[in-house]
Amino acid sequence: MLKRYAFSFYEVVVCIERARRTASVDSGKVNTYRLEELSESLIQMRAECIKLDLAHTPDLISHVESEVLRKGKNYTCEDMVNHLETLASSFATELRKELVFRIADERRKYFEKVDLFGLRVNTAFPSCVAEITNAGNCYALEQNEASAFHSMKILERGLGVLAKKFGVDFSHTNWHNVIEQIEKQIRNMDFSFGADWKEQQKFYSQAATHFMFLKDAWRNHIMHVRDVYDEGRALSIFSHVRELMQALTEGGLKE
């Protein structure tokens, strides 16, 4: 599972290193102020270790804390230097085993977001929430083709709802036939749909046209691995699908 971390552990490392350098130039016993500062740093360091799922360093922190408590006023600057150097080495060693991704600033807003299409779409199409988040995550992590794939899964759910609205079977995967049948039903709309049936007809006709366009432009190529998608195309697909799903929601369609 992807986890998101701020680099707060860097602040902890800086604090630990500052304490180590101070202790290395001093001698004798550590004063009360330094001991309190050390204890606070160890607490923060343990919290960061837990966030990063580090196994060995937290045990070392517990050992240092027990030594500080055991020695009390007899805890020396030499003890402090040795303990902090051991902790720094352990922390660095464990961090080297972690695989860390840096997300570019312009893509960060797409990572781990559940409302990229808006809360109204989430409410109207709850089955799309996970796909929307996945499409955003993949785009943020520069997995452009995967993002495009998830966008098409979202689009498929939207088409399924439109097909259901007009009683069109959507159990097969040939979108062209499905959309053509929907368009046929739209052309047959009349007063039985209400006094505003002409406005509804216009809305549904535009929606069906958009589905046909997106099918021809992207869906067939993505699902049949016919093309390569770079950052620009992945974002364009994501944006077009978002606009269509928002329009469907505003038009009253929902699962």
N, C-alpha and C positions, 0 to 999 in steps of 0.2 A: 504494500500500500504506500502511495506517495504521502510524504509528510512535509509540512512546511515549517521551516525554522528561520527565525531572524538570527543574525550573527551576534547574539548577546553573549555567546561563549567567548567571543573575542574580548569583550570588556572584562570578563572574569580572568582570562589569561593575562591581560595587561595588569590587573590588580594584583594577581599572584606574583607576577614578575617584579612589580614595583616593591612588593613586600620582601621578596627574595634579595633584591639588590640592597635594600635598606639594611636587612639583617646581615648581609655579607660584609658590610663596612663597619658594623657595630660589633661589640663584644660584650661578654657577660650575659646577664639574664634579660629576657624580654620584658619590657614594662607592660603594665595593665592595658594601656591604650593599644599597643601593638597586638596583644593577645586578643582583644576584642575585635580588632580589625581582621586578624587572621581567622577567627571563628566565623565572622560574617562572610568572608571570602570563601571559606570551605562550604558553607551552606549554599551559597550561590553556585559554586562549582558542582556540587552534588546535583542541584536542580538541573543544570545544563547536561550533566552526564545522563540523567534519567530521560530527558527529552531526546537525546541522541542514542539512547539504548546502549550506552557503554556499560560493560560488565565489570571490568577489573578496577578501574579508577575509583568508583564509589567505595569499594572495599578498602582501598588505600586511604581514602579520605576518612573513613571510620577509624582506621588505625591511627592516623595522625591526631584526630580528635581525642581518642582515648589516651594517647601519649601526652597531649597538652593537659588533659584533665588529671592524669596520674602525676605528672611532674609539678604541675601548679606553678608556684613562684620560682621553682628551680628550672623551668623550661628556658633553655639558652638560645642565643642567636645562632649558634652553631647547629643546634637541633632544628631550628626553624629553616635554615638554609638547606640542610640535608633533606628534610621532609618536603619542602617545596620543589626542590630539584627532582626528587623522585616522582612527585605528583605531575610535574610538568612533562617529564619523560613519558610517563604512563598515558597521560592525556593525549600527547602528540602521537604516540604509537597507535592508540586506538582510533584516533581521527583519520590516520592514514588508511585504515581499513574501510572507512566509510566512503561510499560513492556519492558525491555531491554535485547537483546541477545548479548552475546559475541561470536564472531566467532573465532575459533582456527586459529592460524597463518598459518598452512599448508592448511587450507581451504579458507582463505581470498581471494586468487587470483581467486577463482571461483565465488565470489559474485558480482552481478550487472555488469557482463562483457558481452558485445555484440559480442566479437570477439574470443570466446573460440575455435571455429573451424577454425578461420582465415577469413580474409576479402574476400578471393576468394570464399569460401563456402557461405558466406552471399550474395555475388553478384549472384552466380549461383542458390542458393536456398533461395530466400528472405522470403519465407513462414516459413522457419525454424528458423529465427533469434530469434523470441520470445520463441520458444521451447528450443533453445540452452541456452538462458539466464535463462529460468526457470529451466532447468536441472542443470545448474551451481549453481543457488540460492539454490535449494533444497539440493544439495550436501553440499554446504557451511553451511547450517542450520541443517545438520545431518538428513535430511529427505530422507534417502537413497532409499526407495522404490519409493517415488515420483520422485526422480531424474532418477531412472531406467525407470519409466513410460514415462517421457518426452523424454528420449533417444530413446525409442521405437517409439514415435510419429515422431521423426526426421527420424528414419530409414524407417518408413512407407512412408514418402514423397520421400525419395530416391528410394525406390522400385517402387513407383508410376511412377516416371520419367523413370526408366528403362523399366517398362512394356509398357509405352506409346511409347518408342523408337521402340519396336518390335510389336506394335499393339495389345498388350494383354490387355483384359478387366480387370480392377482393381476395379470394382464396388462392389465386394464382399470381405469378410474378410478372406477367406481361402488362406493364403499365400502359402501353399504347392502347391496347384494347379496353382497359378499364377507363381510361380518360375519354376515349371515344364514346363509350356507353354513357358516361356521365354527361358529356356534351349533348348527346341525343336527348337525355332526360331533361336537361336544362332547356333545350329548344322547345320541348313540349309543355313547359310550365304555363299555367293559366290562372284564372281567378281562384281556383281551389287552394292556391298558396296564400291567399289573402289579398287585401286591397292594394298592397304595395308589391304585388308579384313581379311587376316590371323592374323595380329597383332590385329585388332579390335576384331576378334573372340576370341582370347586368353584373351584380356582385359575383354570383356563382360562375358565370361565363368567364369573367376575368380570372377568377381563381383557377378554373380548369385550364385556361390558356397558359397561366404561369406554370402550372404543373407540367404541361406538355413541353414548355420551353426548357424548364430545368431538367426534365427527363432527357431531352435531346442534347442539351448543352453539357450536362455533367453526369447524371445518374447512370446512364448506360455505360459510359466510359469508366466510371469509378467502380461499379459493381463487376464489370468484366475485365478490369485491370488493363485498360487500353491506353492509359495516359499517365503522365507524371505531374504531380501537383506541387508547385513551389509555394512560398509564403503568400505571394499576392493572390494566387488562384484559390488557395485554401481559405483565406480571409474573405474573398469575394463570395465564395460559395456559402460560407457561414453567414455572411451579412444578408445575402439574398434569401436564404432559408429563414432567417430570423424575421425579415420583413414580411414574408409570406405567412408565417405562423402567427405573427402579430395581426395581420390583416384577417386571417381566418377567425381569430379570437374576437376581434372587433366586430366581425360579421355575425357573431353568435354561435359559431361552431364549437363544439366541445365533445370530449369523450364521454 
